Structure formats: structure tokens, C-alpha cells
Amino acid sequence: MYPFLLLSRENFIFPLFWEQSQGNPCIIDYSLPDFSRIDALNQEEVIRHNAEFLSENHAQWWLWWYLENRSHILSGTHILAEWRVYHLGIDVLFPVGTKLHTPLDGEIIEKWYEPGKGNYGWYIIMKYTCNANNFFVLYGHLSERSFLSKEKFHKGEIFAELGSREENGDWFPHLHMQVFTGKDFETWKMKWYCTLEDIPNMRNICPDPTFLIRY
């Protein structure tokens, strides 16, 4: 079910952030000890740290890895209590209002607002098809302006933009992107993290979304 053919660089996938994603991303790994000094619950501190880090590394954008262990930034949450500390998507840092272009022809099957601090805020789930197989992508932390009347989009069309803290779940501006093959979709579509024991099954349920990032 997983669209392995799309992993090939020969397949044209439209860059999700188009002209904004110039140059290579700065890869961040919150599982490294250097990041343990950041208070992840203090968004002002996180935003300040992000800006300083980008400037020091002469980078325009960040990318966080799939299945990153985030135990030290989940302190005090029910997620850590359940030991679901492995991040099932990737996060990409861009400014508020950055436009998202659909990487393939797609159809929005769900768009909603998840209230509460630390949640998705506005999010969209898009259905794509590869060789007659459907797969789904959740785009979280969006702007309310993303909610257009149309539901079907051609490759390269703008379909959303990143939201501010007031509408994205009170997060620093970024995109949470998570892929689903369709297997056990309803169980996992609102879960961002899994346990170590879950990982062997995750490539069949929530595979690595990085194949959809082009720049």
C-alpha cells in the first residue's frame, strides 16, 4: 500500500514550500543532549532559540527527523506517561503565513480545528493516489485562512498556509506533516507519537513523510 515508487527522485513531486525552501534544510534532532536545556513549554524561549540557531547556521529553514525521540521535551505530559515519545511525523519550520503547495494531485477529506494548547489547531488531511493506491497526509498547525471552499487540488496549487500561535495550538510557527497508508487510519490519525514497541509496525501505518519533501 505504501507508495514506494514515489521514493525515486525521478518522480516529479512539487516542492511543498516551493521558492521558500531554497538551499538545504538545517536538520534538527531534539533527542540530542544539547537541546535538553530548552524549555519546550515556553514558546517565547523556543522561538528565540530557533531564530538564533538559524542565524548561527546560515540556514533558511529547519527539518526535524521522523521517529525522533522527544522524551525530554514531553516532560509532564500524558504522552510521556504512556511512553509514546517517538515522533510519527516530521516538523518543518517556516514563518507564519508561508504557503503550502500540494506535492501531488490531491483531495482534502478532512479539515477541522483541534482546540487546546499543544494540539494541532487548524489541520487538513489530504488524500493522494499512487498506482491506484490511496495514502493520506495530515498537515497540522495551519492558518484558518487555509480553509478554502474547494477540496480538489492539482499538483503545485496552494492549498494552505502556516498559522500563528493564536490558531495553531500555541506552537512556534511550523508544519507537522504525517503520512498514513490507510491501514488502521482512524486509530492513528490523531496520534503524533508512538512507543518503542510500536515502531516495527509504523512503516506500514505511518511511514516516513520525508519522501514528499523536495527543495
C-alpha positions, 0 to 999 in steps of 0.5 A: 500500500505504501507508495514506494515508487514515489521514493525515486527522485525521478518522480516529479513531486512539487516542492511543498514550500516551493521558492521558500525552501531554497538551499538545504534544510538545517536538520534538527534532532531534539533527542540530542543532549544539547537541546535538553536545556530548552524549555519546550513549554515556553514558546517565547524561549523556543522561538528565540532559540530557533531564530538564533540557531538559524542565524548561527547556521546560515540556514533558511529553514529547519527539518526535524527527523521522523521517529525522533525521540522527544522524551525530554521535551514531553516532560509532564505530559500524558504522552510521556506517561504512556511512553509514546515519545517517538515522533510519527511525523516530521516538523518543518519550520517556516514563518507564519503565513508561508504557503503550502503547495500540494506535492501531488494531485490531491483531495482534502477529506478532512479539515477541522480545528483541534482546540487546546494548547499543544494540539494541532489547531487548524489541520487538513488531511489530504488524500493522494493516489499512487498506482491506484493506491490511496495514502493520506497526509495530515498537515497540522498547525495551519492558518484558518485562512487555509480553509478554502471552499474547494477540496480538489487540488492539482499538483503545485496549487496552494492549498494552505498556509502556516498559522500563528500561535493564536490558531495553531495550538500555541506552537512556534510557527511550523508544519507537522506533516504525517503520512498514513497508508490507510491501514488502521487510519482512524486509530492513528490519525490523531496520534503524533507519537508512538512507543518503542514497541510500536515502531516495527509496525509504523512503516506500514501505518505511518511511514516516513513523510520525508519522501514528499519533501523536495527543495 
